[in-house]
Amino acid sequence: MSHRSDCVHLKNNSYKITIPFVLPSLNAYIAQCYKGSSTAQSFKSSWENKIKRYFKPLDSLEHLSVYVIYHWYEPNQVRDKSNICTFGMKVIEDTLVRLHIIDDDGWKNVIGFEHEFQVDPKRPRIEVEIMVID
């Protein structure tokens, strides 16, 4: 069952959401932090606003625990892996909380996650698999 092409309901209470672009690196966010906390917050909020439309079709998973698999497709191998995923993961999880898809991004609600990295110069993107854990 598919909600839209960028949000697919998979088997066994799992969902795959595709964000058709890459997010800024942790270094880019740190550079904003040096400019001041309000600048950094505006930077983070602007990216949350850019990705929220991809998560809106999701059913509410409030009061449930999830396991998340992040698939990072970069255009090249220029950015190191920890820089790719750190800021992006925080923006994605905070967006899930802001949209009331999950209650919180703490230990109780996000019980774990993993990251996979690949290069796709023609279609850089992020695929987020969210699995509901009973």
C-alpha positions in Angstrom: 0.0 0.0 0.0 1.5 3.3 -1.0 0.6 6.7 0.3 2.8 8.6 -2.3 5.9 7.7 -4.2 8.1 9.1 -1.4 6.3 7.4 1.5 5.6 3.7 1.2 4.0 1.4 3.7 5.9 -1.8 3.8 5.0 -5.1 5.3 4.9 -5.7 9.1 4.3 -2.1 10.2 7.3 -0.6 8.5 7.5 2.5 6.4 10.1 3.8 3.9 10.3 7.5 3.3 12.5 9.0 0.6 13.9 12.5 0.9 15.1 13.4 -2.6 18.1 15.4 -1.5 20.9 15.3 1.0 20.9 17.3 4.2 23.8 19.6 5.4 26.7 18.1 7.3 27.4 18.4 11.0 30.2 20.8 10.1 27.7 23.1 8.3 25.5 23.2 11.4 28.5 23.9 13.7 29.5 26.8 11.5 25.9 28.2 12.1 26.4 27.7 15.9 29.4 29.9 15.8 27.2 32.7 14.5 24.9 32.4 17.5 22.3 30.1 18.9 19.3 31.8 17.2 21.1 31.5 13.8 21.8 27.8 14.5 18.2 27.2 15.5 16.9 29.0 12.4 19.2 26.8 10.2 17.9 23.6 11.9 14.3 24.7 11.7 14.5 25.6 8.0 15.7 22.0 7.3 13.0 20.5 9.4 10.5 22.5 7.4 12.0 21.4 4.1 11.7 17.7 5.0 8.4 17.6 6.9 6.3 17.1 3.8 7.9 13.8 3.1 6.8 12.5 6.6 3.3 13.9 6.7 1.6 10.9 5.1 2.8 8.6 7.9 0.3 7.3 10.4 0.8 8.4 13.9 3.1 6.0 15.7 2.7 7.8 19.0 3.0 5.7 22.1 5.0 3.1 20.1 8.7 2.3 19.8 10.5 2.4 16.5 13.8 1.2 15.0 15.1 3.4 12.2 17.4 2.5 9.3 19.0 5.4 7.5 20.2 4.9 3.9 22.4 7.8 2.9 23.0 8.2 -0.8 25.7 10.8 -1.4 26.7 12.2 -4.8 30.4 11.4 -4.0 32.7 10.4 -1.2 33.7 13.9 -0.2 31.9 14.1 3.1 32.9 11.7 5.9 30.2 9.4 7.1 29.8 10.8 10.6 29.4 14.3 9.1 26.7 13.0 6.7 24.5 11.4 9.3 24.8 13.3 12.6 22.9 16.5 11.8 20.6 14.8 9.3 19.5 12.1 11.8 18.7 14.8 14.4 16.7 16.9 12.0 14.7 13.8 10.8 13.9 12.6 14.4 13.0 16.0 15.6 10.7 16.4 12.6 9.0 13.1 13.5 8.4 14.4 17.0 7.2 17.8 15.8 4.7 16.1 13.4 3.5 13.9 16.3 4.5 10.8 14.5 6.5 9.6 17.5 6.1 10.9 21.1 9.8 11.6 21.6 13.2 10.8 20.2 14.5 9.4 23.4 15.4 5.9 24.4 11.8 4.7 25.0 10.6 5.7 21.5 13.6 5.3 19.3 15.0 2.0 20.5 17.8 1.9 18.0 19.0 2.8 14.5 21.6 1.9 11.9 23.2 3.7 9.0 24.1 2.5 5.5 26.1 4.7 3.1 26.2 4.5 -0.7 27.2 6.8 -3.6 24.6 7.7 -6.2 25.8 10.7 -8.2 22.6 10.8 -10.3 20.1 10.6 -7.4 21.5 11.7 -4.0 18.9 11.1 -1.4 18.1 9.8 2.1 15.8 6.8 2.5 14.5 6.4 6.0 13.0 3.0 7.1 10.9 3.2 10.2 10.0 -0.1 11.8 7.4 -0.3 14.6 8.5 -2.5 17.5 5.8 -4.2 19.5 
